[in-house]
Amino acid sequence: MTLTRRRFNSCLVAALGAATLPAWAPARAEQLVEGRDWRAVSPPQPGDAPNKIEVLEFFSYGCSHCSHFNPIVKEWAKSLPDDVAFRRVPVTFSRRPWENLARFYFALDYMGELERLDQAFFDALHEERKRLFTEEAIFDWAADRGLDREKLANAFESFGVHTRLARAEQLAKTYRITGVPTLTVAGRYVVLGEEAKTYGDLLAIADQLIAKARSEAPATS
């Protein structure tokens, strides 16, 4: 993962303050500035949710900032209007260990265990400092929490998981994602938040971009 110094500092401040935020706290109301708050996606990308404004969160279990952001962005996503669809996209940045983490995310989703073990896996990596980057280590950790090891191994190697992983990697390239966590809106905007000081700032920018996308949507009869 590559992060600019400004973005690293912003994320660090946000991470330190995350524990005091019950969900998310909008802190920005000024007009958005392209190049500071957001950048355009060119060409605009279609979403997977027809007739909805799609918000993507690019993340990795290997990213400590994503771990802090996870409960906050999940709570924010619950409050999104009906015309907005939220989806998470694990990235690998061509790292084999992060590829295993991404495959585990999709395998958990496939097995219906994502809600139960999602934050627990983040915590195991970043709070408990466990080295869960190989298939064997991941399988051991999951088995200790009640997952069937054989079923997990089958999910890891399934066509569906490989297909979703390939799609995720293509999306990261298309959106030119160089750091995580990163939010995109409507296939047209990437949240930059160069002057954001909290995760609430980033989410407030995303809210404004959702409103922008809604106002710019073509009228339907």
C-alpha positions in Angstrom: 0.0 0.0 0.0 1.2 3.5 -0.8 0.1 6.5 1.2 1.0 10.1 0.9 2.4 11.6 4.1 -0.7 13.9 4.4 -3.1 11.0 4.0 -1.1 8.9 6.5 -1.3 11.7 9.1 -5.0 12.2 8.4 -5.7 8.5 8.9 -3.6 8.4 12.0 -5.5 11.2 13.6 -8.7 9.6 12.6 -7.6 6.2 14.0 -6.7 7.8 17.3 -10.1 9.5 17.5 -12.2 6.6 16.3 -12.7 5.1 19.7 -14.6 8.2 20.8 -17.0 8.3 17.9 -20.2 6.3 18.5 -20.8 6.0 14.7 -19.9 8.9 12.6 -19.8 12.7 13.1 -20.3 15.0 10.1 -17.9 17.8 10.5 -17.7 19.4 7.0 -20.3 21.7 5.5 -18.3 23.8 3.1 -18.4 23.4 -0.6 -16.4 20.5 -2.0 -13.2 21.2 -3.8 -12.1 18.9 -6.6 -8.5 17.8 -6.0 -8.8 18.3 -2.3 -12.0 16.6 -1.3 -12.5 14.4 -4.3 -11.2 13.4 -7.8 -13.1 12.4 -10.8 -13.2 8.8 -12.2 -12.6 8.9 -15.9 -14.4 7.3 -17.6 -17.3 6.9 -15.1 -17.9 3.3 -14.2 -21.2 1.4 -14.1 -22.3 -0.1 -10.8 -23.6 -3.4 -9.8 -26.8 -2.0 -8.3 -29.2 -0.8 -11.0 -30.9 2.6 -10.4 -28.9 3.2 -7.2 -26.0 5.4 -6.3 -23.3 2.9 -5.5 -20.7 3.6 -2.8 -17.7 1.4 -2.7 -15.3 1.0 0.2 -11.9 -0.3 -0.9 -10.2 -1.9 2.1 -7.9 -4.7 3.3 -7.9 -6.7 6.4 -4.1 -6.0 6.4 -4.7 -2.3 6.9 -4.9 -1.0 10.5 -6.7 2.1 9.4 -9.4 0.0 7.8 -9.8 -1.9 11.1 -10.6 1.4 12.9 -12.8 2.6 10.1 -14.8 -0.6 9.8 -17.3 -0.2 12.6 -17.8 3.5 11.8 -18.4 3.0 8.1 -20.8 0.1 8.8 -22.9 2.2 11.1 -22.9 5.0 8.5 -24.0 2.6 5.8 -27.0 1.6 7.8 -28.3 5.2 7.6 -27.9 5.6 3.8 -31.1 6.4 1.9 -32.8 3.7 -0.1 -31.4 5.0 -3.4 -27.8 4.3 -2.2 -26.1 0.9 -2.3 -23.0 0.3 -0.2 -20.4 -2.4 -1.1 -17.0 -3.4 0.2 -14.1 -4.3 -2.1 -11.0 -5.9 -0.7 -7.8 -5.0 -2.4 -4.5 -6.9 -2.7 -2.1 -4.4 -4.3 -0.5 -7.5 -5.9 0.6 -8.8 -2.5 0.1 -12.5 -2.0 -0.6 -12.2 1.7 -3.2 -9.6 1.0 -4.7 -11.8 -1.7 -5.3 -14.5 1.0 -7.0 -11.9 3.1 -9.2 -10.9 0.3 -10.1 -14.5 -0.5 -11.0 -15.0 3.1 -13.3 -12.0 3.0 -15.2 -13.5 0.0 -15.2 -17.0 1.6 -16.7 -15.6 4.8 -19.4 -13.9 2.7 -20.0 -17.1 0.7 -20.4 -19.1 3.9 -22.7 -16.6 5.6 -20.1 -15.9 8.4 -19.0 -12.4 7.4 -21.1 -10.5 9.9 -19.9 -12.7 12.8 -16.2 -12.8 12.1 -15.5 -9.6 10.1 -14.4 -7.3 12.9 -13.0 -10.2 14.9 -10.5 -11.0 12.1 -9.5 -7.3 11.9 -8.9 -7.4 15.7 -6.9 -10.6 15.6 -4.5 -9.0 13.1 -4.2 -5.6 14.5 -5.0 -5.8 18.2 -3.8 -9.3 19.0 -1.0 -9.0 16.4 -1.6 -12.5 15.0 0.2 -13.4 11.8 -2.8 -14.6 9.8 -1.5 -14.2 6.2 -1.2 -17.7 5.0 -4.0 -20.1 4.1 -3.0 -22.4 6.9 -2.9 -19.7 9.6 -6.3 -18.3 8.4 -7.8 -21.8 8.4 -6.5 -22.5 11.9 -8.0 -19.2 13.2 -11.3 -19.8 11.5 -11.5 -23.4 12.8 -11.0 -22.2 16.3 -14.1 -20.1 15.8 -16.3 -22.9 14.6 -15.9 -22.9 10.9 -15.6 -26.2 9.1 -12.1 -26.3 7.8 -12.9 -28.3 4.7 -15.8 -26.1 3.7 -13.6 -23.0 4.1 -10.8 -24.6 2.0 -13.4 -25.4 -0.7 -14.7 -21.8 -0.6 -11.2 -20.4 -0.9 -10.6 -22.3 -4.1 -14.1 -22.0 -5.5 -14.8 -20.4 -8.9 -17.1 -17.8 -7.3 -14.4 -16.6 -4.9 -11.8 -16.5 -7.7 -14.2 -14.6 -9.9 -15.0 -12.0 -7.3 -11.3 -11.6 -6.5 -10.5 -10.9 -10.1 -13.3 -8.4 -10.3 -12.1 -6.7 -7.1 -8.6 -6.4 -8.5 -9.9 -4.9 -11.7 -12.0 -2.4 -9.9 -9.0 -1.2 -7.8 -7.0 -0.7 -11.0 -9.9 1.0 -12.8 -10.5 3.4 -9.9 -6.7 3.9 -9.5 -6.8 3.0 -5.8 -3.4 3.5 -4.2 -4.3 3.6 -0.5 -7.0 2.2 1.8 -9.5 2.8 3.1 -10.9 4.7 0.1 -14.5 5.5 -0.7 -15.9 6.0 -4.2 -19.4 7.3 -5.1 -21.6 6.6 -8.1 -18.7 5.3 -10.2 -17.7 9.0 -10.7 -16.0 10.3 -7.6 -13.2 9.1 -5.4 -13.1 10.6 -1.9 -9.7 12.2 -1.2 -10.2 14.1 2.0 -6.8 15.7 1.8 -7.7 18.0 4.7 -9.9 15.5 6.6 -9.0 15.2 10.3 -11.5 12.5 11.3 -13.4 9.6 9.7 -16.5 11.8 10.1 -14.9 14.3 7.7 -14.5 11.6 5.1 -18.0 10.3 5.5 -19.4 13.9 5.3 -17.6 14.3 2.0 -19.1 11.0 0.8 -22.5 12.3 1.9 -22.0 15.5 -0.2 -20.9 13.5 -3.2 -23.9 11.3 -2.9 -26.1 14.4 -3.0 -24.1 15.7 -6.0 -24.5 12.4 -7.8 -28.2 12.5 -7.1 -28.6 16.0 -8.4 -26.7 15.2 -11.6 -28.6 12.0 -12.4 -30.7 12.1 -15.6 -34.4 12.5 -15.0 -36.5 9.3 -15.4 -40.0 9.2 -16.7 
